[in-house]
Amino acid sequence: MNMPTIDMVGTGQNINNLRQAAGISVKDLQDVFGFSTPQAIYKWQHGTAMPTIDNLIVLAAVLGVKVDDILVVKSIFMC
């Protein structure tokens, strides 16, 4: 059976690409989310962490895309 999983690195690259295409800086996102440091955003972009569902919805709105446009999904085979 094929099970969908989120490709964290691919999703992070997608976040970075979409952010740049929208002309939004990491500092801008930091301000939107009210983070005291940009560390969380850099972790998202490097694929070492994922935004929470709430933050993912806000991120999609800020970037002007759908949540599905942010996430990179791959399938893994499960026995």
N, CA and C of each residue as an Amber inpcrd file, in Angstrom:
protein
   237
   0.8440000  -1.1690000   0.0000000   0.0000000   0.0000000   0.0000000
   0.8980000   1.2440000   0.0000000   0.5860000   2.2040000  -0.8330000
   1.3240000   3.4630000  -0.8690000   0.7100000   4.4470000   0.1230000
   1.5350000   5.0040000   0.9780000   1.0790000   5.9670000   1.9800000
   1.7040000   7.3270000   1.6720000   0.8980000   8.3780000   1.6440000
   1.4600000   9.7070000   1.3990000   2.1840000  10.2210000   2.6430000
   3.3320000  10.8400000   2.4340000   4.0790000  11.4920000   3.5130000
   4.5400000  12.8580000   3.0140000   4.7730000  13.7340000   3.9460000
   5.2530000  15.0660000   3.5840000   6.7680000  15.0270000   3.4250000
   7.2420000  15.4880000   2.3070000   8.6760000  15.6450000   2.0550000
   9.0810000  16.9640000   2.7050000   9.6990000  16.8890000   3.8800000
  10.0120000  18.1040000   4.6380000  11.0250000  18.9920000   3.9260000
  12.0380000  18.3900000   3.3300000  13.0540000  19.1860000   2.6250000
  12.4410000  19.8440000   1.3940000  11.6690000  19.0770000   0.6370000
  11.0040000  19.6310000  -0.5370000  10.0230000  20.7300000  -0.1720000
   9.2930000  20.5340000   0.9130000   8.3560000  21.5490000   1.3840000
   9.1090000  22.7970000   1.8130000  10.2300000  22.6170000   2.4930000
  11.0410000  23.7610000   2.9110000  11.5550000  24.5610000   1.7240000
  12.0150000  23.8500000   0.7050000  12.4760000  24.5290000  -0.5090000
  11.3210000  25.2740000  -1.1670000  10.1470000  24.6670000  -1.1300000
   8.9570000  25.2900000  -1.6900000   8.6100000  26.5790000  -0.9300000
   8.6680000  26.5110000   0.3880000   8.3900000  27.7000000   1.2030000
   9.3510000  28.8200000   0.8220000  10.6170000  28.4900000   0.7170000
  11.6330000  29.4860000   0.3660000  11.3600000  30.0700000  -1.0260000
  11.0860000  29.2100000  -1.9920000  10.8370000  29.6750000  -3.3590000
   9.5850000  30.5460000  -3.4400000   8.5100000  30.1110000  -2.7890000
   7.2650000  30.8820000  -2.8000000   7.4340000  32.2250000  -2.0960000
   8.1830000  32.2150000  -0.9930000   8.4450000  33.4530000  -0.2550000
   9.1980000  34.4470000  -1.1380000  10.2420000  33.9750000  -1.7920000
  11.0320000  34.8530000  -2.6520000  10.2070000  35.3490000  -3.8310000
   9.4150000  34.4670000  -4.4350000   8.5800000  34.8480000  -5.5810000
   7.5530000  35.9130000  -5.1910000   7.1090000  35.8640000  -3.9290000
   6.1310000  36.8450000  -3.4460000   6.7990000  38.1440000  -2.9940000
   8.1340000  38.1720000  -3.0020000   8.8570000  39.3700000  -2.5840000
   8.7700000  39.6230000  -1.0820000   8.6580000  38.5440000  -0.3200000
   8.5300000  38.6530000   1.1300000   9.8330000  38.1880000   1.7740000
  10.3420000  38.9700000   2.7050000  11.5840000  38.6100000   3.3840000
  11.2940000  37.7060000   4.5890000  12.3350000  37.0570000   5.0700000
  12.2060000  36.2550000   6.2880000  11.7690000  37.1610000   7.4410000
  12.3050000  38.3600000   7.4970000  11.9280000  39.3240000   8.5400000
  10.4420000  39.6650000   8.4510000   9.9210000  39.8090000   7.2360000
   8.4900000  40.0660000   7.0620000   7.6670000  38.9350000   7.6690000
   8.0550000  37.6880000   7.3760000   7.3270000  36.5470000   7.9360000
   7.4650000  36.4990000   9.4510000   8.6470000  36.8010000   9.9280000
   8.8700000  36.8420000  11.3780000   7.8820000  37.8030000  12.0310000
   7.6970000  38.9530000  11.4200000   6.7710000  39.9560000  11.9450000
   5.3230000  39.4790000  11.8660000   4.9510000  38.8440000  10.7510000
   3.5820000  38.3480000  10.5840000   3.2340000  37.3550000  11.6940000
   4.1650000  36.4540000  11.9720000   3.9070000  35.4180000  12.9670000
   4.2010000  35.8640000  14.4000000   4.8280000  37.0210000  14.5460000
   5.1290000  37.5240000  15.8830000   6.2410000  36.7680000  16.5800000
   7.1280000  36.1650000  15.7820000   8.2610000  35.4380000  16.3540000
   9.3270000  36.4350000  16.7940000   9.9710000  36.1580000  17.9370000
  11.0240000  37.0620000  18.4060000  12.3130000  36.8840000  17.6090000
  12.4900000  35.7130000  17.0070000  13.6500000  35.4500000  16.1470000
  13.1580000  34.7520000  14.8750000  13.9790000  34.7500000  13.8260000
  13.5580000  34.1020000  12.5750000  13.8540000  32.6060000  12.5330000
  14.3340000  32.0330000  13.6360000  14.7890000  30.6370000  13.6420000
  13.7370000  29.6610000  13.1070000  12.4830000  29.8090000  13.5130000
  11.4380000  28.8770000  13.0750000  11.2900000  28.9170000  11.5580000
  11.3320000  30.1020000  10.9860000  11.1740000  30.2320000   9.5350000
  12.3450000  29.5840000   8.8100000  13.5550000  29.7840000   9.3260000
  14.7170000  29.1380000   8.7090000  14.6170000  27.6170000   8.8280000
  14.1060000  27.1230000   9.9460000  13.9220000  25.6710000  10.1050000
  12.9000000  25.1510000   9.1080000  11.8330000  25.9140000   8.8710000
  10.8460000  25.5110000   7.8600000  11.5210000  25.4190000   6.5090000
  12.2980000  26.4490000   6.1570000  12.9330000  26.5170000   4.8360000
  13.9940000  25.4330000   4.6430000  14.6300000  25.0000000   5.7240000
  15.6540000  23.9550000   5.6190000  15.0580000  22.5580000   5.7390000
  13.7660000  22.4770000   6.0530000  13.1170000  21.1770000   6.1500000
  13.4110000  20.4390000   7.4410000  13.8570000  21.1500000   8.4670000
  14.1200000  20.5060000   9.7550000  12.9310000  20.6210000  10.6960000
  11.9560000  21.4360000  10.3290000  10.7130000  21.5760000  11.0920000
   9.6150000  21.9850000  10.1240000   8.3900000  21.7380000  10.5390000
   7.2270000  22.1030000   9.7310000   6.3930000  23.1270000  10.4930000
   5.7570000  24.0390000   9.7630000   4.8290000  24.9550000  10.4310000
   3.6570000  24.1690000  11.0140000   3.1060000  24.6640000  12.1110000
   1.8870000  24.0620000  12.6320000   0.7790000  24.2530000  11.5950000
  -0.3120000  23.5480000  11.7690000  -1.4390000  23.6830000  10.8330000
  -1.9070000  25.1370000  10.7820000  -2.0510000  25.7630000  11.9480000
  -2.4800000  27.1630000  11.9900000  -1.5090000  28.0620000  11.2370000
  -0.2100000  27.8750000  11.4740000   0.7900000  28.6950000  10.7960000
   0.8420000  28.4020000   9.3040000   0.5850000  27.1610000   8.9280000
   0.5760000  26.7960000   7.5140000  -0.5550000  27.5240000   6.7810000
  -1.6980000  27.6370000   7.4240000  -2.8340000  28.3400000   6.8210000
  -2.5260000  29.8260000   6.6690000  -1.9200000  30.4140000   7.6960000
  -1.5340000  31.8310000   7.6230000  -0.4660000  32.0180000   6.5490000
   0.5070000  31.1260000   6.5070000   1.5780000  31.2140000   5.5150000
   1.0040000  31.1770000   4.0960000   0.0590000  30.2850000   3.8590000
  -0.5770000  30.1990000   2.5350000  -1.2720000  31.5120000   2.1920000
  -1.9690000  32.0910000   3.1640000  -2.6680000  33.3580000   2.9180000
  -1.6760000  34.4720000   2.6080000  -0.5960000  34.5380000   3.3680000
   0.4150000  35.5860000   3.1720000   1.0840000  35.4360000   1.8080000
   1.3460000  34.1970000   1.4120000   2.0180000  33.9440000   0.1350000
   1.0460000  33.9830000  -1.0440000  -0.2470000  34.0070000  -0.7610000
  -1.2430000  34.0510000  -1.8260000  -1.3990000  32.7400000  -2.5780000
  -1.2050000  31.6220000  -1.8510000  -1.3180000  30.2980000  -2.4560000
  -2.2130000  29.4130000  -1.5830000  -2.5020000  28.2140000  -2.0750000
  -3.2330000  27.2230000  -1.2890000  -2.2350000  26.4160000  -0.4630000
  -2.7050000  25.8430000   0.6290000  -1.8510000  24.9900000   1.4610000
  -1.2380000  23.8760000   0.6130000  -2.0310000  23.3140000  -0.2940000
  -1.5220000  22.2430000  -1.1710000  -0.3710000  22.7050000  -2.0510000
  -0.3020000  24.0030000  -2.3350000   0.7940000  24.5340000  -3.1430000
   2.0980000  24.6050000  -2.3510000   1.9970000  24.5980000  -1.0380000
   3.1780000  24.6720000  -0.1740000   3.7460000  23.2840000   0.1000000
   2.8670000  22.3510000   0.4040000   3.3020000  21.0110000   0.7930000
   3.7760000  20.1920000  -0.3980000   4.8780000  19.4780000  -0.1990000
   5.3700000  18.5180000  -1.1800000   5.1150000  17.1370000  -0.5810000
   4.2840000  16.3620000  -1.2690000   3.8890000  15.0510000  -0.7650000
   4.5180000  13.9800000  -1.6270000   5.0290000  12.9530000  -0.9740000
   5.5710000  11.7990000  -1.6920000   4.9090000  10.5480000  -1.1310000
   4.9870000   9.4830000  -1.8720000   4.4120000   8.2220000  -1.4300000
   5.5120000   7.2690000  -1.0160000   5.2400000   6.5450000   0.0660000
   6.1570000   5.4770000   0.4800000   5.3790000   4.1770000   0.4740000
   6.0660000   3.1080000   0.1770000   5.4150000   1.8020000   0.1260000
   5.4290000   1.1900000   1.5180000   4.2640000   0.8010000   1.9910000
   4.1310000   0.1480000   3.3020000   3.6700000  -1.2840000   3.0680000
   4.2790000  -2.2070000   3.7560000   3.8710000  -3.6160000   3.6380000
   2.8220000  -3.9500000   4.6530000
